[in-house]
Amino acid sequence: MLRNGLTLGATATLAALMGTTALSAQEEETITIGGLATLEGPFAAPGEDGLRGVELAIEEFGGEIAGHPIEMITASSDGNPDVALESARRLVEQDGADIMIGPLSGSEGIRIAQYAKEQPGTTFLNGGSAAIETTLVDPAENFFRFNTEGAQWTAPLGEYVVNERGWDNIVIVSEDYSFPYAQIFGFMATYCEAGGTVQDKYFTPVGNNDYSSVIAQLPLETGEVDGMYVVLGGSDAVNFLSQYAQMGGQLPIVGGTNVTDQTVLTTQGPARELLPGILSSGPVSDNADLEAWQEFVQRYQDYFGDEGLPSPSLFASNYYTNTKAALLALQEVEGDLSNDHEALNEALSNLEFTSPTGPVSLNENRQATAAIYINEVVEQADGSLALEPLERIEEVDQYLGLGREAYMELGLPSRDNPSCPS
């Protein structure tokens, strides 16, 4: 359940919870925002924090835009594209969502972006999903992603691991779907170019509870390989790290972005033993000295208190950023949703603003260009774990600095692409 009695999966009028400001605007037409997130399955904790980001953005605008009350409705998915599509259809076709924010998981995003083409009278903004294909392959004109995607998050880390840490032979453990493929794609693009090799890749299904068969094939310490790149998220990451620690694993770990998210760093038990010192990269760094980030963290902590995480997760930040983009564009067009949202979609296409992680803008595919951090997990004075920034790379674009033509020649990510075997 969200704060202030916003029940997940049910209609909740946020404006009505904000007192006289919203009440004075009731004569204006309500704008309905549908939030879609994974509230079931291994990504439930990220989904809950993602919707906190939506709520926080709406609260920042006082629950209304140009006199229009903002109504927030929500629906749950579980990481399955079919479930996500069913929930999106319900929000749009039955509940009347004018604007959709979501989904969270990579393959869900691909499906929802294609569904957007069937609904020209609804504007879709991404939540936290970060598969490459969502905005690269036949992108929908009414689907906007103001967060960077999985390959953008990891490309800076690949060459860093080789050049700064001297790791040139690793193994990879990953979930088996589009988002981890994107993470591996970005990481290996620069890792292989810098001279690194990958001895083997091990893929596991989402929601796996038993990693013993995979762990049995992994080195437990350095010698044969320099380290392990782990691309798992939510409870999958916690379960794998716990079981690897219990089996005596000591390989140095490089993490996919979700491995070092606050939804994982707050875990207790055996997994926690392996988290300090993990390198990762992504759009969020808990200890970043960026003023916009510090203000966002303070607002998140003040608003959610103990109901939230110690620091906003990647998902809270991404959902907040996409929701704020929608609200800024609505403000610019004074809530005009006529002609299949023509004015709103035009405003979104040209929108540039400062997100919690810095400046963000869109390219021709309506895909974000923004900064990425290289991070290390550190234990803080109070015993909590956080991401400490090592480097900040500005303006990482969808094509990873290669230009569209050269980037497209790389092909789409898969289990086998890219490859740099030892």
C-alpha positions as CSV (number, residue, x, y, z in Angstrom):
1,M,0.0,0.0,0.0
2,L,1.2,3.5,-0.8
3,R,1.1,6.4,1.6
4,N,-2.0,8.3,2.3
5,G,-4.2,5.3,1.5
6,L,-3.4,4.9,-2.2
7,T,-4.3,1.3,-2.7
8,L,-2.3,-0.5,-5.4
9,G,-4.5,-1.8,-8.2
10,A,-7.3,0.5,-7.3
11,T,-8.2,4.1,-8.3
12,A,-6.7,6.7,-6.0
13,T,-7.2,10.5,-6.5
14,L,-4.0,12.0,-5.2
15,A,-5.3,15.5,-5.8
16,A,-8.2,14.9,-3.4
17,L,-5.6,13.9,-0.7
18,M,-3.9,17.3,-0.9
19,G,-6.5,19.6,0.6
20,T,-8.1,22.7,-0.6
21,T,-5.8,23.3,-3.6
22,A,-7.2,20.2,-5.4
23,L,-10.8,20.8,-4.2
24,S,-10.8,24.3,-5.7
25,A,-10.1,22.8,-9.1
26,Q,-12.7,20.1,-9.2
27,E,-14.7,21.8,-11.9
28,E,-11.8,21.3,-14.3
29,E,-11.4,18.0,-16.2
30,T,-9.4,15.4,-14.3
31,I,-6.2,14.0,-15.9
32,T,-5.7,10.3,-15.1
33,I,-2.2,8.9,-14.8
34,G,-1.9,5.1,-14.7
35,G,1.1,3.6,-12.9
36,L,2.2,0.1,-14.0
37,A,4.8,-1.7,-11.9
38,T,5.9,-5.2,-10.8
39,L,4.2,-5.6,-7.4
40,E,4.4,-9.4,-7.5
41,G,7.3,-11.8,-8.1
42,P,11.1,-11.3,-7.7
43,F,10.9,-7.6,-8.7
44,A,8.1,-6.6,-6.2
45,A,10.3,-4.4,-4.0
46,P,11.6,-2.4,-7.1
47,G,8.0,-2.0,-8.3
48,E,6.8,-0.7,-4.9
49,D,9.6,1.9,-4.9
50,G,8.9,2.8,-8.5
51,L,5.3,3.8,-7.7
52,R,6.7,5.9,-4.8
53,G,8.5,7.9,-7.5
54,V,5.2,8.5,-9.3
55,E,3.5,9.6,-6.2
56,L,6.4,11.9,-5.2
57,A,6.3,13.6,-8.6
58,I,2.6,14.2,-8.5
59,E,2.9,15.6,-4.9
60,E,5.6,18.0,-6.1
61,F,3.1,19.6,-8.5
62,G,0.4,19.8,-5.8
63,G,-1.7,17.2,-7.3
64,E,-2.9,19.4,-10.3
65,I,-1.8,20.9,-13.5
66,A,-3.2,24.1,-14.9
67,G,-6.3,23.6,-12.7
68,H,-6.8,20.0,-13.7
69,P,-6.8,17.5,-10.8
70,I,-4.4,14.6,-11.3
71,E,-5.8,11.2,-10.5
72,M,-3.4,8.3,-10.0
73,I,-4.5,4.8,-10.7
74,T,-2.2,1.7,-10.5
75,A,-2.0,-1.8,-11.7
76,S,0.4,-4.7,-11.0
77,S,2.5,-6.9,-13.2
78,D,5.0,-9.6,-12.3
79,G,7.7,-9.2,-14.9
80,N,5.8,-11.2,-17.5
81,P,5.0,-9.2,-20.7
82,D,1.6,-10.8,-21.1
83,V,0.6,-9.8,-17.6
84,A,1.9,-6.3,-18.2
85,L,-0.1,-6.0,-21.4
86,E,-3.3,-7.2,-19.7
87,S,-2.8,-4.7,-16.8
88,A,-2.0,-1.8,-19.3
89,R,-5.2,-2.6,-21.3
90,R,-7.2,-2.5,-18.1
91,L,-5.8,0.9,-17.1
92,V,-6.2,2.4,-20.6
93,E,-9.3,0.8,-22.0
94,Q,-11.4,0.3,-18.8
95,D,-10.1,2.8,-16.3
96,G,-9.5,5.6,-18.7
97,A,-5.8,6.5,-18.1
98,D,-4.8,9.5,-20.2
99,I,-1.1,9.0,-19.5
100,M,0.6,5.7,-18.7
101,I,3.8,5.5,-16.6
102,G,5.5,2.1,-16.7
103,P,6.4,-0.7,-16.9
104,L,9.4,-1.8,-14.8
105,S,10.9,-4.9,-16.4
106,G,12.7,-5.0,-19.8
107,S,10.6,-7.4,-21.8
108,E,7.5,-5.8,-20.4
109,G,8.7,-2.4,-21.9
110,I,9.1,-3.9,-25.3
111,R,5.5,-5.2,-25.2
112,I,4.0,-2.0,-23.8
113,A,5.8,0.2,-26.4
114,Q,4.2,-1.8,-29.2
115,Y,0.8,-1.6,-27.5
116,A,1.2,2.2,-27.5
117,K,0.8,2.1,-31.3
118,E,-2.8,0.8,-30.8
119,Q,-3.7,3.6,-28.5
120,P,-2.8,7.0,-30.1
121,G,-5.1,8.8,-27.7
122,T,-2.9,7.8,-24.7
123,T,0.6,9.1,-24.0
124,F,3.0,6.4,-22.7
125,L,6.1,7.2,-20.7
126,N,8.4,4.4,-19.5
127,G,8.7,3.5,-15.8
128,G,12.0,1.7,-15.2
129,S,12.2,-0.8,-18.0
130,A,15.5,-0.7,-19.9
131,A,15.7,-3.2,-22.7
132,I,17.4,-1.8,-25.8
133,E,14.6,-2.8,-28.3
134,T,11.9,-0.7,-26.6
135,T,12.9,2.5,-28.3
136,L,15.4,1.3,-30.9
137,V,13.3,-1.1,-32.9
138,D,10.3,0.5,-34.7
139,P,9.7,2.9,-31.8
140,A,6.1,4.1,-31.1
141,E,5.6,7.8,-31.6
142,N,3.6,8.2,-28.4
143,F,6.1,6.2,-26.1
144,F,8.8,8.3,-24.4
145,R,11.7,7.1,-22.2
146,F,13.3,9.7,-20.1
147,N,15.5,7.2,-18.4
148,T,18.6,5.7,-20.0
149,E,18.6,2.0,-20.9
150,G,20.5,-1.0,-19.9
151,A,23.4,-0.8,-22.3
152,Q,23.9,2.9,-21.6
153,W,24.1,2.0,-17.9
154,T,26.9,-0.5,-18.3
155,A,29.1,0.6,-21.2
156,P,31.4,2.8,-19.1
157,L,32.0,-0.1,-16.7
158,G,33.5,-2.6,-19.1
159,E,36.6,-0.7,-20.0
160,Y,37.0,0.6,-16.4
161,V,37.2,-3.0,-15.2
162,V,40.0,-3.8,-17.6
163,N,41.9,-0.5,-17.5
164,E,41.6,0.4,-13.8
165,R,41.3,-3.1,-12.1
166,G,43.2,-5.2,-14.5
167,W,40.5,-7.8,-15.0
168,D,40.7,-9.3,-18.4
169,N,39.0,-12.7,-18.0
170,I,35.6,-13.1,-16.3
171,V,32.5,-15.3,-16.2
172,I,29.0,-14.0,-16.4
173,V,25.9,-15.1,-14.4
174,S,22.6,-13.5,-15.7
175,E,18.9,-13.7,-15.8
176,D,17.7,-14.9,-19.2
177,Y,15.7,-12.1,-20.8
178,S,16.0,-8.8,-22.7
179,F,17.2,-6.4,-20.0
180,P,20.2,-8.5,-18.8
181,Y,21.1,-9.0,-22.5
182,A,21.2,-5.2,-22.8
183,Q,23.4,-4.9,-19.7
184,I,25.8,-7.5,-20.9
185,F,25.8,-5.9,-24.4
186,G,26.8,-2.5,-23.0
187,F,29.4,-3.9,-20.7
188,M,31.0,-6.2,-23.2
189,A,31.1,-3.5,-25.9
190,T,33.8,-1.7,-24.1
191,Y,35.2,-4.6,-22.1
192,C,36.1,-6.7,-25.2
193,E,37.4,-3.6,-27.0
194,A,39.8,-3.0,-24.0
195,G,41.1,-6.5,-24.3
196,G,38.9,-8.4,-21.9
197,T,37.6,-12.0,-22.5
198,V,34.6,-13.9,-21.2
199,Q,35.3,-17.5,-20.3
200,D,31.6,-18.5,-20.0
201,K,28.1,-17.2,-19.5
202,Y,25.5,-18.8,-17.3
203,F,21.8,-17.9,-17.8
204,T,19.1,-18.6,-15.2
205,P,15.3,-18.1,-15.4
206,V,13.7,-15.1,-13.6
207,G,12.4,-16.1,-10.2
208,N,14.9,-18.9,-9.7
209,N,15.2,-20.0,-6.1
210,D,18.0,-22.6,-6.4
211,Y,21.3,-21.6,-8.0
212,S,23.3,-24.7,-6.8
213,S,23.7,-26.1,-10.3
214,V,25.1,-22.8,-11.6
215,I,27.3,-22.2,-8.6
216,A,28.8,-25.7,-8.9
217,Q,30.2,-24.7,-12.3
218,L,31.7,-21.4,-11.1
219,P,35.2,-20.9,-9.7
220,L,35.0,-20.1,-6.0
221,E,38.1,-17.9,-6.0
222,T,40.5,-16.1,-8.3
223,G,43.1,-17.9,-10.4
224,E,41.2,-19.4,-13.3
225,V,39.3,-16.1,-13.8
226,D,39.7,-12.6,-12.4
227,G,36.1,-12.1,-11.3
228,M,32.4,-12.6,-12.0
229,Y,29.9,-10.2,-13.7
230,V,26.5,-10.8,-12.0
231,V,23.4,-9.5,-13.8
232,L,20.5,-10.3,-11.6
233,G,17.9,-8.2,-9.8
234,G,15.5,-8.1,-6.8
235,S,15.2,-11.4,-4.9
236,D,17.1,-13.2,-7.7
237,A,20.2,-11.2,-6.8
238,V,19.7,-11.8,-3.1
239,N,19.2,-15.5,-3.5
240,F,22.2,-16.0,-5.8
241,L,24.6,-14.0,-3.6
242,S,23.3,-15.8,-0.5
243,Q,23.9,-19.2,-1.9
244,Y,27.3,-18.3,-3.4
245,A,28.4,-17.0,-0.1
246,Q,27.1,-20.1,1.7
247,M,29.1,-22.3,-0.6
248,G,32.3,-20.4,0.1
249,G,32.5,-18.3,-3.0
250,Q,35.1,-15.6,-2.9
251,L,35.4,-14.4,-6.5
252,P,35.5,-10.6,-6.8
253,I,32.1,-9.4,-8.2
254,V,31.2,-6.8,-10.8
255,G,27.5,-6.1,-10.6
256,G,24.8,-5.3,-13.1
257,T,23.0,-2.1,-12.2
258,N,20.2,-3.9,-10.3
259,V,22.6,-6.0,-8.1
260,T,23.7,-2.8,-6.3
261,D,20.3,-1.1,-6.1
262,Q,19.0,-0.1,-2.7
263,T,16.4,-2.8,-3.0
264,V,19.3,-5.3,-2.8
265,L,21.7,-3.3,-0.6
266,T,19.2,-3.3,2.3
267,T,19.2,-7.1,2.5
268,Q,20.5,-8.9,5.5
269,G,22.0,-12.4,5.8
270,P,24.7,-14.1,3.7
271,A,24.3,-12.0,0.6
272,R,25.3,-8.9,2.5
273,E,28.7,-10.3,3.1
274,L,29.5,-10.1,-0.6
275,L,28.1,-6.7,-1.4
276,P,30.8,-4.3,0.0
277,G,33.4,-3.6,-2.7
278,I,31.2,-4.6,-5.7
279,L,31.7,-2.4,-8.7
280,S,28.7,-1.4,-10.8
281,S,27.4,1.4,-13.0
282,G,24.2,3.1,-13.7
283,P,22.3,6.4,-13.6
284,V,22.1,6.5,-9.8
285,S,24.8,7.0,-7.1
286,D,23.6,7.2,-3.5
287,N,26.4,9.4,-2.4
288,A,26.6,11.7,-5.4
289,D,27.3,15.3,-4.5
290,L,24.9,16.5,-7.2
291,E,22.5,19.1,-5.7
292,A,19.5,17.8,-7.7
293,W,20.1,14.3,-6.3
294,Q,20.5,15.5,-2.7
295,E,17.3,17.5,-2.9
296,F,15.5,14.4,-4.3
297,V,16.8,12.2,-1.6
298,Q,15.7,14.6,1.1
299,R,12.2,15.0,-0.4
300,Y,11.9,11.2,-0.7
301,Q,13.0,10.6,2.9
302,D,10.8,13.4,4.3
303,Y,7.7,12.2,2.4
304,F,8.0,8.4,2.9
305,G,10.0,8.2,6.2
306,D,10.4,4.6,7.4
307,E,8.0,3.3,4.7
308,G,10.7,4.0,2.0
309,L,14.2,2.8,1.6
310,P,17.2,4.6,3.2
311,S,17.9,6.2,-0.2
312,P,15.7,6.2,-3.3
313,S,16.2,3.2,-5.5
314,L,17.0,3.3,-9.2
315,F,13.4,2.6,-9.8
316,A,12.0,5.4,-7.7
317,S,14.3,7.8,-9.6
318,N,13.3,6.5,-13.0
319,Y,9.6,6.5,-12.3
320,Y,9.9,9.9,-10.8
321,T,11.8,11.3,-13.7
322,N,9.3,9.9,-16.3
323,T,6.4,11.2,-14.3
324,K,7.9,14.6,-13.8
325,A,8.5,14.8,-17.6
326,A,4.8,14.1,-18.2
327,L,3.8,16.8,-15.7
328,L,6.2,19.4,-17.0
329,A,4.9,18.8,-20.5
330,L,1.3,19.0,-19.3
331,Q,2.1,22.3,-17.6
332,E,3.6,23.6,-20.8
333,V,0.4,22.8,-22.8
334,E,-1.9,23.8,-19.9
335,G,-3.3,20.3,-19.8
336,D,-4.4,20.2,-23.5
337,L,-5.0,16.6,-24.5
338,S,-6.9,17.3,-27.7
339,N,-6.2,15.8,-31.1
340,D,-4.7,12.5,-29.6
341,H,-2.5,14.5,-27.3
342,E,-0.8,16.2,-30.2
343,A,0.5,19.3,-28.2
344,L,1.5,17.1,-25.2
345,N,3.5,14.7,-27.3
346,E,5.2,17.5,-29.2
347,A,6.2,19.1,-25.9
348,L,7.6,15.8,-24.6
349,S,9.6,15.3,-27.7
350,N,11.4,18.6,-27.2
351,L,11.5,18.6,-23.4
352,E,14.9,19.0,-21.6
353,F,15.0,19.3,-17.8
354,T,17.1,18.5,-14.8
355,S,16.3,15.1,-13.3
356,P,17.5,13.9,-9.9
357,T,20.6,12.6,-11.7
358,G,21.2,15.7,-13.9
359,P,20.2,17.0,-17.3
360,V,18.1,14.7,-19.6
361,S,17.0,15.1,-23.2
362,L,15.6,12.8,-25.9
363,N,16.9,11.7,-29.3
364,E,14.9,11.0,-32.4
365,N,13.7,7.7,-30.9
366,R,12.4,9.5,-27.8
367,Q,15.2,7.8,-25.8
368,A,17.1,9.6,-23.1
369,T,20.6,10.9,-23.2
370,A,22.0,11.4,-19.6
371,A,24.9,10.9,-17.3
372,I,26.1,7.5,-15.9
373,Y,28.1,6.8,-12.8
374,I,30.7,4.1,-12.1
375,N,30.1,3.1,-8.5
376,E,31.5,1.0,-5.7
377,V,29.4,-0.4,-2.8
378,V,30.7,0.9,0.5
379,E,29.6,0.4,4.1
380,Q,28.8,3.7,5.8
381,A,29.3,4.8,9.4
382,D,25.8,3.7,10.4
383,G,26.3,0.3,8.9
384,S,24.2,0.8,5.9
385,L,25.4,0.1,2.3
386,A,25.5,2.7,-0.4
387,L,26.9,3.4,-3.8
388,E,30.0,5.6,-3.8
389,P,30.7,7.4,-7.1
390,L,34.1,6.7,-8.7
391,E,33.4,8.5,-12.0
392,R,30.6,10.3,-13.7
393,I,30.3,10.1,-17.4
394,E,28.2,12.9,-19.0
395,E,25.7,12.6,-21.9
396,V,25.8,8.8,-22.6
397,D,23.6,8.4,-25.6
398,Q,21.6,5.5,-27.0
399,Y,24.3,4.7,-29.5
400,L,27.1,4.6,-26.9
401,G,29.0,7.4,-28.8
402,L,29.4,5.2,-31.9
403,G,26.8,7.0,-34.0
404,R,23.6,5.2,-35.3
405,E,25.1,3.5,-38.3
406,A,28.0,1.9,-36.5
407,Y,25.9,1.0,-33.5
408,M,23.2,-0.8,-35.6
409,E,26.0,-2.9,-37.2
410,L,26.6,-4.5,-33.8
411,G,23.2,-6.2,-34.0
412,L,20.7,-6.7,-31.2
413,P,21.7,-8.2,-27.8
414,S,21.1,-11.9,-27.2
415,R,22.7,-14.7,-25.2
416,D,25.4,-14.9,-27.8
417,N,25.8,-11.3,-29.0
418,P,28.3,-9.9,-28.2
419,S,31.0,-12.4,-27.7
420,C,34.7,-12.2,-26.8
421,P,35.6,-15.7,-25.7
422,S,38.9,-16.5,-24.0
